[in-house]
Amino acid sequence: MRVYLDNNATTIVDPEVEKLMNPFFCQMYGNPNSLHQFGSETHPALSVAMDRLYDGINAKDSDDVIVTSCATESNNWVLQGIYFDKIKNADKNHIITSSVEHPSIIATCRFLETLGVRVTYLPVNHEGVININDLKEAIDEETALVSIMWANNETGMIFPIEEIGQVCKEKGVLFHSDGVQAIGKIAVDVQKAGVDFMSFSAHKFHGPKGVGGLYIKDSIALTSLLHGGEHMGGRRSGTLNVAGIVAMGKAMELAVKYQEYEYKEVTRLRNKLEDALLEIPDVFVVGNKKDRVPNTILASIKGVEGEGMLWDLNQYGIAASTGSACASEDLESNPVMEAIGAEADLAHTALRLSLSRFTTEEEIDYTILHIKQAIKRLRAISSTFSYTPKNHKSGL
């Protein structure tokens, strides 16, 4: 059996999405900006797709939803655009983010620091979420932007987006959220959340790779990242990825359609897997179930290196992931585990299991069986593990 439990990395393309996008590769393949029939015949499908994107996140007609290549591009666009608009030639010089953001946020902030930008990386609590009071205290007269993710890609923990939006509104500071891990898992309403910008990527909600988007509230001015044409209303140059846009629109529609299923069935399967893990001594899970997206488990298995667990699971045909990285003689611990203050003997043991609406009960049963077998084998050969009784269900 092959079991895919790495859906926070990427998802299978929904068959409905695949069917809809295929004609735009070899039949209706014209450039939408061309004046001839080959180009114009793509317009109806593009219009429907854009409507689906607007509806899916509750964007208004006065807002802009710009198609990009991925959320990494969208995140870079916001941060670098704010640099040129609010920082480089103005009196603002401060960006606030969290210590557990996606690398496309952290790395861009590090780059901006080399240009003289002051960046505050907010700490997180033991569940991996920021404290609102820390945000309030960090905002000052020089703050140009707050960028906090909607849901964390490793822990699945949902951030208090509405509270953050309210704080930013009261302080007169622009607010960006990386919404990649939220769409398709929980309801995403940009009006209710109060975000000024939100990034997303189709391949995280059963669309194809290579296409994403950026929501911009009320057409807020933002210096373009890509120049060279009048595509996307002049905001983002580049020939439109028609197949990708059509597919992303359909994937968004289906993500909204299946939200109730995510809340109920995916949560049930996630909890079944998680409860089985927590029956094993010295296994810990980051974050409470209630404030997590329905599909995600970040577990630490004492005495079992993350890479060793991935190796064993892969032999059984089970795909999972870990935040740690093995490079030559160095073993880097999971940065999120470090950020939440995990003990040193747990920081290298992170295992992320992420389900989707295509995950089956049979797959979960199979995974439970083989995870238990893998833990038993790996602990038996561990030179460091020794069982110490404790309440392993209480979290880290």
Residue pairs with C-beta under 8 A, 6 or more apart in sequence:
1 316
1 317
1 362
1 363
1 366
2 317
2 319
3 316
3 317
3 318
3 319
3 363
3 366
3 367
4 12
4 319
4 356
4 359
5 318
5 319
5 320
5 353
5 354
5 355
5 359
5 363
5 367
6 319
6 320
6 321
6 352
6 354
7 295
7 354
7 355
7 356
7 359
8 153
8 154
8 156
8 181
8 204
8 295
8 296
8 321
8 352
8 354
9 321
9 354
10 203
10 204
10 209
11 184
11 203
11 204
11 205
11 206
11 207
11 356
12 206
12 356
12 358
13 203
13 206
13 207
13 208
13 247
13 251
14 206
14 207
14 250
14 251
14 254
16 250
16 254
17 206
17 207
17 208
17 247
17 250
17 251
17 254
18 247
20 246
20 247
20 250
21 208
21 243
21 244
21 246
21 247
21 250
22 243
24 42
24 45
24 242
24 243
24 246
25 243
28 38
28 41
28 42
28 45
28 242
29 38
29 242
30 36
30 37
30 38
30 39
30 40
30 41
30 42
31 38
31 39
31 239
31 240
32 39
32 40
32 42
32 43
32 46
32 240
32 242
33 39
33 229
33 231
33 239
33 240
34 40
42 242
45 242
45 246
46 240
46 242
46 245
46 246
48 246
48 249
49 245
49 246
49 247
49 248
49 249
49 250
50 65
50 245
50 249
51 249
52 249
52 250
52 252
52 253
53 59
53 65
53 213
53 248
53 249
53 252
54 60
54 61
54 63
54 65
55 252
55 253
55 256
56 183
56 188
56 252
56 253
56 255
56 256
57 65
57 179
57 183
57 188
57 189
57 190
57 198
57 200
57 215
57 252
58 188
58 189
58 190
58 191
58 192
59 65
59 190
59 191
59 215
60 191
60 218
62 218
62 219
63 190
63 215
63 216
63 217
63 218
63 219
64 215
64 216
64 219
64 233
64 235
65 213
65 214
65 215
65 216
66 213
66 214
66 216
66 232
66 233
66 235
66 236
67 211
67 212
67 213
67 232
67 236
67 240
67 241
67 244
67 245
67 248
68 74
68 77
68 211
68 212
68 213
68 214
68 236
69 210
69 211
69 212
69 238
69 241
70 201
70 203
70 209
70 210
70 211
70 212
71 102
71 104
71 178
71 180
71 199
71 200
71 201
71 204
71 212
72 102
72 104
72 201
72 212
73 212
73 225
74 199
74 200
74 201
74 212
74 213
74 214
75 102
75 104
75 105
75 108
75 147
75 176
75 178
75 199
76 104
76 108
76 225
77 214
77 222
77 224
77 225
77 236
78 145
78 147
78 176
78 197
78 199
78 214
78 222
79 95
79 105
79 108
79 109
79 112
79 145
79 147
79 176
80 108
80 112
80 223
80 225
81 222
81 223
81 224
81 225
82 95
82 144
82 145
82 174
82 222
83 112
83 115
83 117
84 223
85 221
85 222
85 223
86 92
86 144
86 145
86 174
87 93
87 95
87 112
87 117
87 144
88 115
90 144
91 142
92 142
92 143
92 144
93 116
93 117
93 118
93 142
93 144
94 117
94 118
94 119
94 120
94 140
94 142
94 143
94 144
95 109
95 112
95 117
95 118
95 119
95 120
95 143
95 144
95 145
95 146
95 147
96 119
96 120
96 122
96 135
96 138
96 139
96 143
96 145
96 146
96 147
96 148
97 105
97 106
97 109
97 119
97 120
97 121
97 122
97 146
97 147
97 148
98 121
98 122
98 124
98 130
98 148
98 149
98 159
99 121
99 122
99 123
99 124
99 339
100 124
100 128
100 149
100 152
100 154
100 155
100 335
100 336
100 339
101 147
101 148
101 149
101 178
102 149
102 153
102 178
102 180
104 178
105 147
105 149
105 178
106 121
109 117
109 119
109 121
110 119
112 119
113 119
118 142
120 138
122 130
122 131
122 134
122 135
122 138
122 148
123 130
123 131
123 134
123 339
124 130
124 339
124 340
125 131
125 340
126 340
126 341
126 395
126 396
127 155
127 157
127 286
127 287
127 288
127 291
127 340
127 395
128 152
128 154
128 155
128 157
128 286
128 287
128 336
128 339
128 340
129 157
129 158
129 159
129 160
129 287
129 291
130 148
130 159
130 160
132 160
132 163
132 164
132 167
135 146
135 148
135 164
135 167
136 167
136 171
139 146
139 167
139 168
139 171
139 173
143 171
143 173
144 173
144 174
145 173
145 174
145 175
145 176
146 164
146 168
146 173
146 174
146 175
146 176
147 175
147 176
147 177
147 178
148 159
148 161
148 164
148 175
148 176
148 177
149 159
149 177
149 178
149 179
149 180
149 181
150 158
150 159
150 161
150 177
150 178
150 179
150 180
150 181
150 182
150 188
150 193
150 198
151 157
151 158
151 159
151 179
151 181
151 182
151 185
151 186
151 293
152 159
152 181
152 336
153 180
153 181
154 296
154 298
154 323
154 334
154 336
154 350
154 352
155 286
155 287
155 292
155 296
155 298
155 336
155 340
156 181
156 287
156 292
156 293
156 295
156 296
156 297
156 298
156 354
157 286
157 287
157 291
157 292
158 182
158 186
158 291
158 292
158 293
159 177
161 177
161 193
161 194
161 195
162 192
162 193
162 194
164 175
164 177
164 194
165 175
165 193
165 194
165 195
166 194
168 174
168 175
168 194
168 196
169 175
169 194
174 196
174 197
174 220
175 194
175 195
175 196
175 197
176 195
176 196
176 197
176 198
176 199
177 193
177 195
177 197
177 198
177 199
178 198
178 199
179 188
179 198
179 199
179 200
180 199
180 200
180 201
180 204
181 204
181 293
181 296
182 188
182 293
183 200
183 204
183 205
183 252
183 255
184 204
184 205
184 206
184 251
184 255
184 258
184 259
184 262
185 262
185 266
185 293
185 294
185 295
186 259
186 262
186 263
186 293
186 294
187 259
188 198
190 198
190 215
190 217
195 215
195 217
196 216
196 217
196 220
197 214
197 215
197 216
197 217
197 220
197 222
198 214
198 215
199 212
199 213
199 214
199 215
200 212
200 213
200 214
200 215
201 211
201 212
201 213
202 208
202 209
202 211
202 212
202 213
202 244
202 247
202 248
202 251
202 252
203 209
203 210
203 211
205 251
205 252
205 254
205 255
206 251
206 254
206 255
206 356
206 357
207 244
207 247
207 248
207 250
207 251
207 252
208 243
208 244
208 247
208 248
210 241
210 244
211 241
211 244
211 245
211 247
211 248
212 248
213 248
216 222
216 235
222 235
224 234
224 235
224 236
224 237
225 236
226 236
226 237
226 238
227 237
228 237
228 238
229 237
229 238
230 237
231 237
231 238
231 239
231 240
232 240
258 357
261 357
262 294
262 295
262 357
263 294
265 357
266 294
266 295
266 355
266 356
266 357
266 359
267 289
267 294
269 355
269 359
269 361
269 364
270 289
270 294
270 295
270 296
270 297
270 355
271 289
272 361
272 364
272 368
273 297
273 353
273 355
273 364
273 367
273 368
274 285
274 289
274 297
274 299
276 368
276 371
276 372
277 283
277 285
277 297
277 299
277 301
277 368
277 371
278 285
278 392
278 393
280 301
280 372
280 375
280 392
281 387
281 389
281 392
282 301
282 302
282 303
282 385
282 387
282 388
282 390
282 392
283 299
283 300
283 301
283 302
283 375
283 392
284 299
284 300
284 302
284 346
284 392
284 395
284 396
285 297
285 298
285 299
285 300
285 395
286 298
286 299
286 300
286 336
286 337
286 340
286 395
286 396
287 298
287 395
288 395
294 355
295 354
295 355
295 356
295 359
296 352
296 353
296 354
296 355
297 352
297 353
297 354
298 336
298 350
298 351
298 352
299 350
299 351
299 352
299 353
300 337
300 342
300 346
300 349
300 350
300 351
300 396
301 309
301 349
301 351
301 375
302 345
302 346
302 349
302 385
303 345
303 349
303 378
303 379
303 382
303 384
303 385
303 386
304 349
304 374
304 375
304 378
304 379
304 382
304 385
305 324
305 331
305 348
305 349
305 378
306 322
306 323
306 324
306 334
306 348
306 349
306 350
306 351
307 322
307 324
307 326
307 331
308 378
309 320
309 322
309 349
309 351
309 371
309 374
309 375
309 378
310 320
310 321
310 322
310 351
312 370
312 373
312 374
312 377
312 378
313 319
313 320
313 367
313 370
313 371
313 374
316 366
316 370
316 374
318 366
318 367
318 370
318 371
320 351
320 352
320 353
321 351
321 352
321 354
322 334
322 350
322 351
322 352
323 334
323 335
323 336
323 337
323 350
323 352
324 331
324 332
324 333
324 334
324 347
324 348
324 350
325 331
325 332
331 348
333 347
333 348
334 347
334 348
334 350
336 350
337 346
337 347
337 350
338 347
340 396
341 396
342 396
343 396
345 384
346 396
353 367
355 364
379 385
